[in-house]
Amino acid sequence: MPESRINSSGQISLPKSILRYLDLHSGDRVEFDRTADGRVVLKKVGVPRPPPLIRPGAKGAMQNMQVEVEHSAEPKPGRTDD
């Protein structure tokens, strides 16, 4: 499981594998929510993007990754998530 270290300013850097998996880019906004059972969920703020395609050889590396993502913005009019 990828991990990161908190610096002296309280900041963390997300590992590249997580950034690719969540399709996060420089300038994207995220928010954090606490769940009733004590977990923290990272939410991408803004227009949802389609999930990234996983290269055939990368499937094994992503197989055990557990990440929760919720989009807090409403989809654009006329767009469906079919």
C-alpha positions in Angstrom: 0.0 0.0 0.0 1.5 3.4 -0.9 2.2 5.7 1.9 3.4 9.3 2.5 5.0 11.3 5.3 3.7 14.4 6.9 6.2 17.3 6.7 6.8 20.0 9.4 4.0 22.2 7.9 1.4 19.4 8.2 1.4 18.8 4.4 1.5 15.4 2.6 2.2 14.5 -1.0 0.0 11.8 -2.5 1.9 9.0 -4.1 1.9 9.1 -8.0 0.0 5.8 -8.1 -2.9 7.4 -6.1 -2.8 10.6 -8.2 -3.1 8.5 -11.4 -5.8 6.2 -9.9 -7.9 9.2 -8.8 -7.1 11.2 -12.0 -6.0 14.2 -9.8 -3.9 16.9 -11.4 -2.1 20.0 -10.3 -4.7 22.6 -9.4 -7.5 20.1 -8.7 -9.3 20.7 -5.4 -10.1 18.0 -2.8 -12.0 18.0 0.5 -11.9 15.6 3.4 -14.9 14.1 5.2 -14.9 12.1 8.4 -17.2 9.0 8.5 -19.1 7.8 11.5 -16.7 4.8 11.9 -13.6 7.1 12.1 -12.4 6.9 8.5 -11.4 9.9 6.5 -12.6 10.1 2.9 -10.8 12.2 0.2 -13.3 13.8 -2.2 -12.5 15.4 -5.5 -14.2 18.8 -5.9 -15.4 19.8 -9.3 -16.6 18.3 -12.5 -16.2 14.5 -12.4 -13.9 13.0 -14.9 -14.3 9.4 -16.2 -12.2 6.9 -14.4 -8.7 6.4 -15.8 -7.9 3.4 -17.9 -5.6 1.0 -16.3 -2.8 -0.4 -18.4 -3.0 -4.2 -18.7 0.3 -4.7 -16.9 -0.7 -2.4 -14.0 -3.8 -4.3 -12.9 -1.9 -6.4 -10.4 -0.4 -3.4 -8.7 -3.8 -1.8 -8.2 -5.6 -5.0 -7.2 -5.5 -4.5 -3.4 -5.8 -0.7 -3.4 -8.7 0.6 -1.4 -9.6 4.2 -2.1 -12.9 5.9 -1.6 -13.7 8.9 -3.9 -16.9 10.9 -4.1 -17.6 13.8 -6.4 -19.3 16.7 -4.7 -20.3 18.6 -7.9 -23.4 18.0 -9.9 -22.8 16.7 -13.4 -23.0 19.2 -16.3 -26.5 19.4 -17.9 -27.1 16.9 -20.6 -24.3 14.6 -19.3 -25.1 11.1 -18.1 -22.9 8.6 -16.2 -24.1 5.6 -18.2 
